[in-house]
Structures are given as C-alpha cells and as structure tokens.
Amino acid sequence: MRAKDVMSGEVMSIAADATVFEAIGLLINTGVSAMPVLDPTGVMVGLVSEADLIRFAEAGVSAFPSGTPGQPSEKEAAAGVYAHTRSHGVTDVMTKEVVTVDENATLRQVAELMLKHRVKRAPVLSGQAVIGIVSRVDLLRALLSSGSPVSTPKAGSGPSLLADEQLRQNVLSATQGQHWSAARRADVVVNGGVAHLWGVVPSEAVRETYRLAATKVPGVKAVEIHMHVVAPTARTRL
C-alpha cells in the first residue's frame, strides 16, 4: 500500500490571506487538528495546527490595557485574544517548513519520514497539489489491516479483482451519504481486495449495514469490520 491508499482524502484548507481568527473558527467548526495554508494558485505555503493557534491565542491574553494592575480580568483577557487573533494573518503563525509525502510513497517511507521529523501528520502531494493528509492513525489502520488471511477465489468464480485504490473509493462511495451513514471518523483501507472498515457507529445494526454495503461492492473479496459500537448518551428529560 502507498500513501494515497490510506490517506484521509477530504482535506480542509485555508487561504493564505485569512486571519488567525478565521483559522481558529474553521478548526473548531470542522473538527480537524491541522490544515494546509494555500496561496491563490492552490500551492501549499504552510500548515497551521491546533498547537500553533493555541500558542498564538494565549499570547493575546497579555494584550489587555497597559494600565490595568495585576492579572487581566476575564473580559480583558477575552478582548485581548479577540483583537490579537483578528489583527494577525494565518501566515504569521503557520509552520512554513512542512514535511510532505508523495502520493506514491510506500507506507514504510511515510513511517520513516514521520519518525525522523517527529511529526504526527503529513500532507500528501500529487505534483504540487495537496490531495490528502496521512497521519499516524492512518498508518496504524493500515498496519492492522494488513495480512488478513482470505482464501483466493477460483478463476471465473466472480468479478476480477480491482486495484485496491479503486476498490477503496468504491467502498467509500457505497457507505457514505446514505440515510444510514452514521459512523464517526469513518475510513476504509483495502488490502489485497479485502475491505477493512473503521469508525465509531451507534449500534450493531448500523455496523452490520456498513458490512453488507461493502460486501456488495464488485471486486471486494471480503470485509473486515473494525468499527466500535458506542451508543449515544441518553439525555435526561427535565
């Protein structure tokens, strides 16, 4: 498998002319931990993470009125953060030297690069375009999804085995956007025609629906479910 086979393909990015305030809002609303910063031509010029933004926001606490003795009040601290994040651009806080990987890099190459540079994630490039993000979690999914013993079908017994990359896209299409698609942090890894489904689902019934949908995708030899069932927390009615 290669980087493009395990990466998270839905990349949330932000324009280089955005403010820090806008970057914080985008991270909060989308639930991502980092995102590429793109220039007007779509080329990545940096990466901004939660850690970058938290450090910068905390620095804004000192921006309370200079005449105020002692520590700032909550209102003053909030005002300082608000003004600080609105008056600076995301390019002021982003990481400029970003560790990236090519879409065709092997998982071993990706792992060695991430360990060498001590990074948690790396943008995946196709030429100069960012097409995904690969993280340590993605690598762990791939490791646990490899080596599952599945018998090879006899010749002529079914559809020919499609490339794992295409199968992954087909399984994603079959399991996303449906009325029952309720998995959080859902992902698919395909290795040797075996589809491995990951994520958190609200019930055994939903998990089984994901399995059945993946099984029906032409070319899939078998389906391995790694989804955890976590029932929604019931709210007490007052």
N, C-alpha and C positions, 0 to 999 in steps of 0.2 A: 504494500500500500504506500501511497505517496501523500504529500501534504494536502493536495486537493481532494483526496478521498476521505479525509477525516476533519477537515476544517469546518468551522461554522460559516456558512455562506452568506448569511444575512448580516452585512456589515453596516453598522451605524457610524456615519462620519459627520464631520462638522467643517464648515468653511473657515478658511484661514483668517477672514476678516470678522469672525464672530467674537463677541466679548466673553470674558470668563463667566459672567452671569448667565449668558445663554448656554454655555457649555455645561455648567452645573445643572441647569434646568433640564437639558437634554439627557444627561446621565441619570438624573432622578426619574424622569418620566419613562425612559426606555429600559431601565434596569441593567444597563451594561456597565462594565467596570473600566473600560477604556475605549477610545475610538480614534481613528486616523484623522489628521487635520489635512484638508486638501486645498490646493491653490485653485484659481479659477479654471485651469485646464484639467483638473481632476488628478493631478500628480500629488502624491503624499509628501508633505513637508515636515511632518512630525506626528507624534502620538501623545494624546492627553489622557491621563488616567485619574481615577478617584484620588490617589495619593497626591498627585500634582495639585489638584483643585482644593483638597482639604488643607494642604500646607499653605496655599495662597489665601484661602478664606480665613484661616486662623491669623494670618498676618494682618488682616483687616481689622482685627479687634483693637489693635493699637491706634487705629485711626479715629479715636474719639477726641473731643475738643481738648486742646492742649492745656487749657486752664483748669480742667477737672482734676481735683486731688485724688490720689489713691487709684484704686481699680475702677474701670468704667462700669456704669450700670448696665443692666441687660439691654435697655433701649439704646444706650450709646454704643455698646458693642455691636448690636444688630445693625445700627446705622453705619458704623464703620465698615462692616463686612459688605453691606449693600453698596456703599459708594466705592469701596475698593474693587469689588468684582465687576462693577459697571464701567469703571474708568480704565480697565486694562483689557487687552485683547488676549485671545487664547494662545496666540503665538508667544506671549510673554511667559507662559507657564509650561508649555508643552515640552516634551522630550524631543530634541532635534535629531539626535543620532539614534535612529531606530533600527533594531535588529529585525531583519526581514528574511523570509524564506521564499524560494522559488516554488511555484505550484507543483513541479515535478520532483522536488526534493524527497528523498526517502525518509521514512519515519526515524531511522537511525540518525540521519543527518540533521533532522529537525531537533531531535532529543539532544544530540551532542552540542548543537549550536545554543540551545536554550540553557543547558547546564553550564556551558563555557561562559556565557554572558550573564547568567543568573537572572533570566527574565521569565515571567510567568506566561507570557503570550507573545506571538509574533505575527504581524500581518503577512498574508500570502500574496505574492505578486505574480501576475501574468504580464510580462513586459514591465511597464511602469504602472499598470493599473492594479489597484488593491481589489482582490476578488474574494477575500475571506480572512478569517483570523483563526490561527491554531493556538490552542492553549495546552497547559499541562494536563488538564482534564481530558481534552480531546485525545492526547497521546495515551492516557490511561485507558480510555474507552477502547482504543484500537488494540492495545496490548491484551486486554481481557476478551476482545472479540476475535482474537486470532487463535488458530489451532483447534477449533471445534471439530471433532470427527464426524463427518457426514458422508454417508455412502454415495458414491458417484452413480447417477442414473445410467441405465443401459442405453446404448445407441438407439436412437429412434423412439425412445420412450417418452419424450416430451420436448418442449421448446429448447432450442440451443441456448447454451449459457451466454448471457450478455456480459459485456465488460462490467466489472464491479462498479466503476464510476457511474455508468449509465443506470445500472440497477439501483444504486443509491438514490439517484434523482427520481426514478420511477416510484420507489417505495415512499419517498418523501411526498411526492405528488398524491399518492394514494391514501396517505394518512394525515395530511394537513388540509385544513379548510373544510372539513366535513362537519356535519352537525354534532357528531360525537367526539370531535377532536378536542379533548380536554386535557391533554398532557402538558405539564410544565417542564421546561428545559428538555424538550424532546429532541432526539437526534437519532440518526441511523448510521451504522457502519456496516458495509458489505465486504466480506472477505471470502473469496472463492465461491461466490454465489449464495453464501449464507448471510441473511439479513439479521443484524443484531439491533434490537430496538431498545433505546434508553429513554429515561424520563421519569416523571412522577405523575401518577394517574389517581383519580379519586375513588376508583372501585375496581374490583376484579372483573366486572362486566366490561368496563371500558378497556382494560388491559387486554381482554380476550378479543375485543373488537379490533384493536390495533393488530393483534396477531393474525386474525383472519384476513384483514385487509392486505397485510404484507404478503401472506401466503398466496393470495390470488394474483399477485403481480407476476406476469410471464417472465420466466427465466430464474426466479428465486428457487433455489434448491431446498432451503429450509429456513425456518425463522427461530431465532433465539431471543427470548424476552428477558431483558434485564431491568424492566420497569418496576419501580416500587409503588405500592398502593398506600396512599396517605389520604384517609377520609377527611373531608372538610370539617373544620371545627364548628360544632353546632353553637349557635348564638342563643343565649338565654333570653327568652322573651320577658319583658318587664310589664 
